[in-house]
Amino acid sequence: MSETIEVVQSNELIQKAGRAKAAASELANMTTQQKNAALHLVSTELLLEQEFLMAQNSKDLAAGKDAGMSESLLDRLKLDMPRLNDMAAALIQLTELPDPVGEVLEEWERPNGLAISTVRVPLGVVGMIYEARPNVTVDASSLCLKTGNAVLLRGSSTAIHSNKALVQVIHQALEKSDLPVDSVQLLEDTSRETAAEMFKLNDYLDVLIPRGGAKLIQTVVKNATVPVLETGAGNCHVYIDESADPEMAIDIAINAKTQRPSVCNACESILVHENWAAEHLPDLIAALQEKGVRIHGDAAVQQQGSSVVPVTEDDWETEYLDLEVAVKVVETADEAITHINRYGTKHSEAIVSSSTENADKFFLEVDAAAVYHNASTRFTDGFEFGFGAEIGISTQKLHARGPMGLPALTSTKYVIRGNGQVK
Amino acid sequence: MSETIEVVQSNELIQKAGRAKAAASELANMTTQQKNAALHLVSTELLLEQEFLMAQNSKDLAAGKDAGMSESLLDRLKLDMPRLNDMAAALIQLTELPDPVGEVLEEWERPNGLAISTVRVPLGVVGMIYEARPNVTVDASSLCLKTGNAVLLRGSSTAIHSNKALVQVIHQALEKSDLPVDSVQLLEDTSRETAAEMFKLNDYLDVLIPRGGAKLIQTVVKNATVPVLETGAGNCHVYIDESADPEMAIDIAINAKTQRPSVCNACESILVHENWAAEHLPDLIAALQEKGVRIHGDAAVQQQGSSVVPVTEDDWETEYLDLEVAVKVVETADEAITHINRYGTKHSEAIVSSSTENADKFFLEVDAAAVYHNASTRFTDGFEFGFGAEIGISTQKLHARGPMGLPALTSTKYVIRGNGQVK
């Protein structure tokens, strides 16, 4: 019995991956106009099918409630009119962005007369692995279609009715378009075993993109042999240098910590130069406490009041994603940089300082996707950077680092024109 | 006993990986001048220590002979004066290439006044896994030093004396330089178990680069969780279109197949349009046979003479790397493209044709790192492309595709300058 189930699972995975691969070679030849027309059709179909989508979503919501899912998870799972309208609007916005595919990045001629150019091409088939939010289904599909990639989606079992309904609606739209309907594939089998098989499907998938919590991402990174675009974890710091403007420093620290604590570019530790601390640490602590932030501090910070909890080694490594912060007083900018390079996750790091020299040192020596001088870490985001779309924020160093726009979903091809050259 | 050995192995791996990681953060801050000065010192030291290096190399050669190693493998293993001189010269050439690190790729300003730039930075620690050739030890180390990366080398046990001697000489040179001596680390433990541990050393290594045969590369790809730069396998085709100039087509096919059959950009299959074949196939077959090429042909090709062996399904998938070729007559350019996308390894593919339309179709639809019109596939090479250095030829789509020059050993960092911006 269990063996039969496994065979069925494999079949679905291989069949759908195979269909996506076949669709990918057709998709690579689609024009920008054809792709944008398809995105418009998906947008329209989402609006037309709102009732159906909400009805299917309500099955997932009911099952989630029965299973005791938390309010915040239920909220993430929910598809309502405003959210469906937002999805439809995002699809239209995507049609307005430049198509990276076909872009000529470089052209040169060799002494032997060969004319070489580097041209952007789609990656092929993108494997997307994500958690409860059903909007990722539409988001990932539309970004892939825009860049000429096929996508194999593996969402959460808790959102399976919503995801199936959304993909059905996308397929209805693709039927009316020039793009292959098979461009978007959803795995209905959400078992761990099939996910594990998907991680190693190198013959079909060109890249895996996990979207979700740190645990999901690490599971993919540690088990995949398909190349992974690693996104996510952000243990970000704000370092307040000796010469920092007090008001600016406190504004930036408060914004980075409290404006939206649950996201990866929020600040988790604040490092303060001792000379700045001598005068301004009480104001910083007061401002944090006023925002309801629980403070884990070193000995110097604990002197600010009994409500400061002693910081532990674990705190320096913790991504609280909540109204909590670890605070450390340092003797030098070098000590701050060493601390950040030891405990940071190479996501977003900020220095507040009036010294250009220290800012340049911080830029050079801190190893992170985004390094800031006198600005909040909260700006690490594809939209804030002006990319118009975001695949995620890469915390790895290969292929793409930091906020990823549409070009992160492309590769390149060398096109070489000759007139009979041989070696 | 066996447990003790494993602990020792792990210790060497972790210790050396840790030293490389510490060196990497120093290396990232070295100037182009400091790095070039170190490369000059390594070059000089290699020349000064020729006697020592050849003496150590002779131990590997003797062990290889005793073990019955083939003449061609012994030749790859050998370090003699001309080869050591070539290595020293290559190091000097490397100093003359532009340093990609620090290059500003893009700069823009956001409406809120944030000034963002994308700056090239080193990857960090490169793990290099390679086979018998000891020159890779110097080649990989010098490319990494030039790009500010530390390197952890894992060569073959058959070259261990040569590799240890080369790394000792590199260390002697680094002692005299500003660069950390620990920038180059060689694993003396060449066991499979330790290699398997190295494949999963995500906390220390930023990338793994396998250099060697298809089997080695696939072992790394299938087992590594550290991101891999996949290089190598090339099942390349030359397609001779209906309108191809006969002389040019035969020249290109002969060059791609026979100029150096053992390399990845050599041609393994020739596809011929039936209308071209009707008149010119006998000339092509004769030219190949004159060069001593064994021909595996389909029914149409077999009619050219009894020396043509019937082609099998396996042949289409085979990278002969020898004076053998599979030949197929096709009815259309589409059939050729479909065949290439089915059996090719996405390395280098060529069309010979007088039709710009068919060339453009081939460029668009063939999925490969390098696509050629009227030129030999043998040009897929970092030096032929004018990069001045080559890390390898990537056959994957993430990060780098095709011949990889120095920039393939770099990542990027977003540097953001503000004046107090908060979100």
Interface residues (C-beta under 8 A of the other chain):
Chain A: S25 A28 N29 W108 R110 L114 I116 V119 V121 L123 G124 K200 N202 D206 V207 V221 K222 N223 A224 T225 P227 V228 L229 D245 M248 D251 I252 I254 N255 A256 Q259 N341 A359 F363 L364 E365 D367 A368 A369 A370 V371 Y372 H373 N374 A375 S376 R378 F379 T380 E384 F385 G386 Q396 K397 L398 H399 R401 G402 P403 S411 T412 K413 Y414 V415 I416 R417 G418 N419 G420 Q421 V422 K423
Chain B: S25 A28 N29 W108 R110 L114 I116 V119 V121 L123 G124 K200 N202 D206 V207 V221 K222 N223 A224 T225 P227 V228 L229 D245 M248 D251 I252 I254 N255 A256 Q259 N341 A359 F363 L364 E365 D367 A368 A369 A370 V371 Y372 H373 N374 A375 S376 R378 F379 T380 E384 F385 G386 Q396 K397 L398 H399 R401 G402 P403 S411 T412 K413 Y414 V415 I416 R417 G418 N419 G420 Q421 V422 K423
